[in-house]
Amino acid sequence: MRAVSASIVMPMNPIMAISAGICSAVAVFSIVFGTVLAFPLFYLAPLPLYLAGLGLGSKGVIMAGLTAVFTAGLIGNAYTALPYAFAYAVPAIMMCQLALRTEPDADGKPSWYPAGQLIGTLTVVGGFSLVFFAMMTIMDERSAPLQDTVAGIISHALDRAGPEIPADARDMLTMGLAPFFPGMAVASWIVMHLVNAALGQKALVKSDRNLRPRISYANITLPDWCSWVLVGAGLCALIGPGDWSYLGRNLVIVALVPFFLLGLAVVHTYVRRSSFGTLMIISFYILLLVLWWAAFAVACAGVVEQWIGLRNRMQPVNDQEKE
């Protein structure tokens, strides 16, 4: 398997890469200044890195990532630059390098690194990160149980973010979030990177600056080992004692992310059969935002798709592929 040489397809523009890195770092730290656009900018902070990587190549995303880490250090200090590097720059560099890899197929033609493998790889990285931080707590004999430690972190964050929140409401919110917070945080991180990578690729395709061809997200498939990751996390949650059960429960949430995305592909395939497709998809995403269990139902649809192939039983009215 080899990486596409960006220098052959398009000369790397250092100014664009450096600018992308600066924009990404500034977007992350905009939340410190409390502006109205702080949260959207924070969530879209990886986007400039993916634009650099998927538009300029591996050298572009590495330069953008290093610039972003340096800028984060200038805005804050070394202790702020390091979390940025591991949460934003390193994953973006890894994802772009994998996305631009090809290997010859049976006919000798270049075959791009599968989108499903990208999703699975990032999920495994997120899962290992969760296990690493959990093990640091579990192995510390002086620390409280894992869930109590997480509850303490949430409570402290709420104290700082909203000191005017009544104590009863804060305690209730902490108790509601603590059982699933680590898994939800890692899942949100995975989705953030995947959404920004997809937005970057879409923007580059529209401007005809993409190195990788258009991806049909409705036709993504997951590697078989994603199912085993989910099964392993489920077994850990069911039979593990104490902290291990808590860790397994949160790993299940992380492991369901690829199946949630696969479930979205199933929904889009089904909607393509209807003449009211646009209205149906808008209604679906509104429902997804309002009802938390809808996301779980979509993930379950993804699991069923992985095991028995729901999309093979759906014949769309037209064969037009949508991203």
Residue pairs with C-beta under 8 A, 6 or more apart in sequence:
1 101
1 102
1 103
1 113
2 101
2 102
2 103
3 58
3 97
3 100
3 101
3 102
4 57
4 100
4 101
4 102
4 211
4 212
5 57
6 12
6 56
6 57
6 58
6 59
6 60
6 100
6 211
7 57
7 59
9 57
9 211
10 55
10 56
10 57
10 209
10 211
12 56
12 57
12 59
12 60
12 63
13 56
13 60
14 63
16 52
16 55
16 56
16 60
17 52
17 56
17 59
17 60
17 61
17 63
17 64
17 67
18 63
18 64
18 67
19 48
20 48
20 49
20 51
20 52
20 60
20 64
20 67
20 68
21 48
21 49
21 52
21 63
21 64
21 65
21 66
21 67
21 68
21 69
21 70
21 71
22 67
22 68
22 71
23 48
24 45
24 46
24 47
24 48
24 49
24 64
24 68
24 88
24 89
25 45
25 67
25 68
25 69
25 71
25 72
25 75
25 84
26 71
26 75
27 41
27 42
27 44
27 45
27 48
28 41
28 42
28 45
28 72
28 84
28 88
29 72
29 75
29 76
29 80
30 37
30 38
30 41
30 42
31 38
31 39
31 41
31 42
35 41
43 192
44 196
44 199
45 88
45 196
46 88
46 91
46 92
46 192
46 193
46 196
46 197
47 196
47 199
47 200
48 64
48 68
49 61
49 64
49 65
49 68
49 88
49 89
49 92
49 93
49 96
49 196
50 61
50 92
50 95
50 96
50 196
50 197
50 199
50 200
50 201
51 200
51 203
51 204
52 60
52 61
52 63
52 64
52 96
53 60
53 61
53 64
53 92
53 93
53 95
53 96
53 97
53 99
53 100
53 200
54 61
54 96
54 99
54 100
54 197
54 200
54 201
54 204
54 210
54 211
54 212
55 200
55 204
55 209
55 210
55 211
57 100
57 211
58 93
58 96
58 97
58 100
61 92
61 93
61 96
61 97
62 93
64 92
65 85
65 88
65 89
65 90
65 92
65 93
66 89
68 84
68 88
68 89
69 81
69 84
69 85
69 89
70 81
72 80
72 81
72 84
72 85
73 80
73 81
87 189
91 122
91 125
91 193
92 193
92 197
94 121
94 122
94 125
95 118
95 121
95 122
95 193
95 197
96 197
98 113
98 117
98 118
98 121
99 112
99 113
99 118
99 197
99 212
100 113
100 211
100 212
101 112
101 113
102 110
102 111
102 112
102 113
103 110
103 111
103 113
104 110
104 111
105 111
112 212
112 213
114 220
114 221
114 223
115 215
115 217
115 220
116 220
116 221
116 222
116 223
116 226
116 258
116 262
117 223
118 194
118 197
119 194
119 220
119 222
119 257
119 258
119 261
120 222
120 223
120 225
120 226
120 229
120 258
122 190
122 193
122 194
123 190
123 226
123 229
123 254
123 255
123 257
123 258
124 229
126 186
126 187
126 189
126 190
126 254
126 257
127 186
127 229
127 233
127 251
127 254
127 255
129 186
130 182
130 183
130 186
130 247
130 250
130 251
130 254
131 247
131 251
133 182
134 146
134 182
134 243
134 247
137 143
137 146
137 149
137 243
138 146
138 243
138 244
138 247
143 149
144 152
145 242
145 243
145 246
146 242
146 243
146 246
146 247
147 178
147 179
147 243
147 246
150 178
150 181
150 182
151 174
151 175
151 178
154 173
154 174
154 177
154 178
154 181
155 170
155 171
155 174
158 165
158 170
158 173
158 174
159 170
162 170
165 173
177 184
179 246
179 249
180 249
180 250
180 253
181 250
182 250
183 249
183 250
183 251
183 252
183 253
183 254
184 253
186 250
186 253
186 254
187 253
187 254
187 256
187 257
190 254
190 257
191 257
194 261
198 215
198 217
198 323
201 210
201 212
201 214
201 215
202 323
204 210
204 211
205 214
205 323
214 323
215 323
216 321
216 322
216 323
217 265
217 268
217 322
217 323
218 265
218 268
218 269
218 272
218 321
218 322
218 323
219 265
219 311
219 321
220 261
220 262
220 265
221 262
222 258
222 259
222 262
222 306
226 255
226 258
226 259
226 306
227 303
227 306
227 307
229 255
230 252
230 255
230 256
230 259
230 303
233 248
233 251
233 252
233 254
233 255
234 248
234 252
235 248
236 244
236 245
236 247
236 248
236 251
237 245
237 248
237 249
237 251
237 252
238 245
238 248
239 245
240 247
240 248
256 296
256 299
256 302
256 303
257 299
258 302
259 299
259 300
259 302
259 303
259 305
259 306
260 295
260 298
260 299
260 302
261 302
262 301
262 302
262 305
262 306
263 297
263 298
263 299
263 300
263 301
263 302
263 303
263 305
264 298
264 302
265 302
265 305
265 311
266 301
266 302
266 305
266 310
266 311
266 314
267 281
267 284
267 298
267 301
268 281
268 322
269 310
269 311
269 314
269 316
270 314
271 277
271 280
271 281
271 284
272 316
272 317
272 318
272 320
272 322
273 314
273 315
273 316
273 317
274 280
274 317
275 317
287 294
288 294
288 295
288 298
301 310
304 310
305 311
